[in-house]
Amino acid sequence: MALTTVVRGRAYDWSHAIGRGAATGTGFNYIQTMCLGNDNDLYTANRGNENNFGMRVNRIQLGGAGEEELMAEFFQHGEGDGKATWPFGVAVGKDGRVFCSDEWTNTISVFDPNGKFQYKFGKTGSGDGELIRPAGIAVEKNGNVIVVDSGNCRLQVFTPEGKLVAQCGKAGTGDGEFNQPWGITTDKDGNIYVADWKNHRVQKLSAQGKFLMKIGTYGELPHPDDAYAVTYLGPYVSSLPESHYPKAGLLNHPTDVAVDTDGDIYVTDWGNHRVSIFEADGTPLTNLYGDAHVFSKWAKQSVDANPDMMKAYRRVNNLQPLWRFCFPTAVDFNPATDEIIVADSQRNRLQVYKKVRDYQDFQANL
């Protein structure tokens, strides 16, 4: 596939990768959600597993290719205040407070920008203000915190201190109803977008929680006979030409959503190993499949420190599967740089694309 995807006056140009697999330090461990901070930084919530206990939130200073730096780690595995069992959601307020959900303890823990624990709120249950498996989090312009109460199939809105303000949604397949929702974001007008995971769609709501629009329909990518199997280790590589790929608009368990300054909508199509892009009215545009043909800075440090790792890498018959997304879980748009940042969860890395407006094809000299 090409490194630049061009569609309707836009181009999405692959830039660089960030990260490697690591239970602590300079890397990631199964990112669930992520969010931009206020200082060109990024917070990622890592789920980890029972073998490496890599559960944590890390704060990354962003920059150009190779300029990323680890700033802090917090919300690690453990018991008590400031600790987590299964970290899931993360969001940052304008005042720098960091809100993190733990889907095991059904609480929201609050930290300062550097990861110092402040307080927490929430308890287990289905009553008002109670939570079951809280997932994504978003902070509104007024500072209120929207929590995706996934196990209760609803959204709940709290003050930053944890007082319930409002709620909307219930279990179901109708407009404004949810089935294990996952990620959430808001646009510049305060509208709310929710990745309705098990309903295979994204729903757009007003700031007051009124249903406005749904995006996407259920669909799986075709599995050619000579393709690699889709497993947790990686997606198949289709032998079909790109012209035969299914059109954008089909979703298979979408996990997150982002909206850029032009209103274009980005959805991590988890089960189809891609990011689907839509216009503001929900019209499908195109897909991104992952193009990490170059090591990230931290991955290269691992390879440089272990020559046998490079030997094994150079003996791989087909490197293309390693470039592609494998169950991407989160996406965000950085308005300061016009970059789309994708959490490539099973690869334990981020892939970064640059959005180019008014793209013009190169002029060939004949």
N, C-alpha and C positions, 0 to 999 in steps of 0.2 A: 504494500500500500504506500501511497505517497505520503511524505511528511507534511504536506500542506493540503488541506481539504478546502475546496473553493465551492461556494454555493450562494447564489442570489446576492452578489455584491459584498459578501463577507469571505474572509479566509481565516482558517484556524491552523496556525503554524506551530508545529511541535517545537518546544524550546529546550527543556531539560528535565531530568529526573532528580528527585531528592530522596535520600534514605537508603536503608538496607534493613534486613531482619536483625533485630536486637531486642533482648528482654530489658535492657537498660542502656542509657547513653545515646550515642548518635545513631539512632535508627528507630524503627517502629515495630509493633507487634499486633497485627490484626486491628487496624484502625476501624472504629465503628462510625464515628462522626468527627467533624472538625469545624473550626470557625476562625475567621480573621480576628486579630486583635486590633488595637488602636494605633500601633506603632510599626506598621509593616511587618507584623509578626503573625504567627499561626499557631493555634492550639489544636492538638489532636488527642482524642480519647482512644486509648489502646486497650483492647479487651484482654490480650494475653491468653494464657491457658493454664491448666492445672499442672503442667510439667515445668514451665519456665517462670511462672508467676510474673509475667511481663506487664501486668495490669498497671496503667498509669496514664496521666495526662502529661504531655510534653509541650513546651513552648519553643518554637523555632523562629529565629530571625530570618526573614526572607531576603532575597536579593537576586542578582543574576545567577547564571549557571556557575556553581562552585562557590557561591558567596554565602550559602546558608550556614547558620550556626545554632547549636543547641544552647538555649538560654536557661531553661529550668525544667525540672521534673517534679511532679507531685501527684497526690491522689493514688499512691501506690497500694498494692495489696496489703491488707491487714485489717485489724479490728480497731474500733474507736474513732474519735473525731479526726477528720482529715484523711482517713484510709478508705479503701474501696474493696469490694469483692468482685463485681462485674461493672466496671466503668462503661458508660454508654454515651450520654449526651454531654456536650460542652458548648457554652456560649459566653460572650463577653459583653458587659454593659459599657456605656460611654464613660462611666467613672472608673473603669478598669476591673471591676469585680468579675470574677470568673465563676460561672455556675456549672456544676457537674452533677450528672445523674448517675445513680447506682441502681441497676435494675434488680439487684438481689435484696438490698436493704430497703428499697423503695423510698429513697431520700434524695434530696438535692443538697449538696455541699457547696459552700461558697468560700472562695479564696481571694486573696489580693493578687495583683498581676504577677507576682513572683512566686505564687504558690503557697503562701502562708494561710493556714486555715482560719476562717472567721466564724462561721456558724453553719447550721444546716436546718432544713425543715422538711416536712413530709412524714407520712406514716403509711403503713400497709392497709389497704382496704378499697372499697368501691364507693364510699360516701363522699360528700363534698370535701375537696381538699386532700383526699386520700389517693394513694397511687398504687398501681400494680404494673411492674416492669416499665418504669419511665424511660423513654428513649430520647429522641432529639429535643433540643431546647433552642429557643430564639428569644432575643431581648428586643422589645419594642422601643420606639423612639422615646416614649414617656418613661422608660425604665422598667416597665412591667415585664415579667418573665412568662413566656408561653412554654408549657411543658407538654410534650406528647405523652399522654398517659396510655401507653400502647395496650397494656393488658385490659384496660377499661374501654378501649376503642373511643377515646375522646381527647379533646384538648382542654387543659386547665390553665388559667391565667392567674398569676400570683404577683403581689408586690415584691420588690427585691428582698424584703424581709420575710416573705413567706405567707402573707395573708391572702386568702383566696379572693379573687376579684370577679371572675367569670369562668364559664365553661361552655363548651359546645360539642356536639357530636354524640353518636352512640354506635353500637355494633350494627352492621348491616351493609348492604350493597347499594343503597339509594344515595341520592345527592346529599352531601353533608354527613353521610354515615361512613364508618371506617371499619377495617378489618386488619388489626395489628399494624397501625401506622408506625413509621420509622423516623425519617428526617423531616425537617421543617425549615422554612426561611420566610422572610418578608421582603417586599419590594419597596421602592422609594415612596410609594403612596400608602404604605402600611398594610397592603393586602397580604394575606397569609397563604403560603403554598405548602401542602403536606404530601409526602410520599406515602400513599396508601398501599402498603407493601403487599398484603394478601389479596387486595382488590385489583392489583396490577394497573394502577393509575396514579396520577397526581391530581389533587383537588385544589382549586383556588377559592379562597374565602375572602370576604371583606374583613376589615379590621375588627368589625363587630361579630364576626363568625358566620355571616350569611353566605350561603353557597353561591358562587359566581360561575364556575366553569370546571370541567374535568378534562384531563389531557391523557391521551394514550388509550390503547386497547390491548388486551392480552394477546401475546404471540411469542412463539419460540423461533429462534434461528434454525434453518434446516441443517440436518446432519448428513453431509455427503458420505457415501459408502467408504471412501478412501481417506476420511478425515480422522484426526486424532480424537480420542474420546474426551468428553468434557468431564473433568474430575476436579476435586479440590486442589489438585496440583497444577491445573491449568486448563485453558479452553482448547478446543480443537482449532486447527487452521484449515479453513475451507479451501478446497481446490477449485471452487466455482469462481468465475470472474466477478469483479465487483458489481458489474451491471446486473447480475443475477441475485445479489443480496436483497433481503427483504427491505422494503422502504422504512424510513423512520416513522415512528408512531406506534410500533408494537413494543409492549413492555412486558417483562417477565420478572415480577417481584422488584419493583423500583425501591431504592433505599434512601435516596436523597434528591434534593432539588436546589437549584440556585437560579437567580435572575440577574442579568447584567443591566447596565445603565441604559441600554436601548430597549429593554423589555424582553430580549431573547431568554428562553428558558432552557436550562440544562438539567437532565435527569440521569442519575446513575441507574442504568438498566442492568441490575445485578445479575439476574439469571441469564442474560444474553451477553454478558461480558463487554459492555460498551457504555458510552455516554450518548444519549439521544438528545438532539437539540430541536427546539420548537420556536416558532415565532410567538410574539406576545398573545396572539389570538388562538394559539394552540395548533397552528398549522405545522406539520412536520417539516424540518429543514434537512438535517443530515445526521450522521453518527460519527463518533470518534471511537477507535478500537484500541488505541495505545500504540505508541511508536518509540519506545525507549530502547533505541539501538545503541545508545552510549551509556556507559556506567555513570551513576551519580558520583559525587565527590566521596561520600562515605563508603559506597560500594567499592570504589577504586582503592580506597585505603585498605579495605579487607583483602582485596586481590593482591595488592602490592606487598602485603605482609605475609602472604601465603602463596608461593609460586605454584604449588600443586593445584590450587584452586584455578589458576589461569590455565594450567595444562588441561585440566578437565573441561574447562569452558571451551578451549580451542578444538576439542575433539567432538563437540556436539555437531551432529550432521545438519541440523536445521535450527538456527538461532531465532527464527521468526516467532515461535511461540513465546519466547522469553520477553519479546518486545511488547506483547499485547496485554491488555487488561485481563485480570483474572478476578472475578467477583468484585468489581469496584463498589465501594460502599458510600463514598461521600464526595461532594463536589462543592466548590465555592468559586466566586468570581471576585477578583481583586480590582476594584475600580481605579486604583492608583496606577496600575500597570497594564490594565486590560488583559489580565491573565486568567485563564481557567485552570484551576488546581483540582486534580482528581486523586482521591485516595484509592490506590490500587492495592486493595486490602491483602489478598493472598500473596502478593509480591512484596509486601511490606515496604512500599515506596509511594511517593507522590509523582504523578506525571503532570507537567506544566505545558499548557498551550497558550499562545498569544493570539488574541482576536485582532484581525486587521480589517479595518473598514475601507470601503471604496477600493478594493483590491483590483489591480490591473495586471493582466498577464504580461510576461516578459516579451520584449520585442526581439525576435530572431533576425539576425542579419543574413540575408540570403545572397 
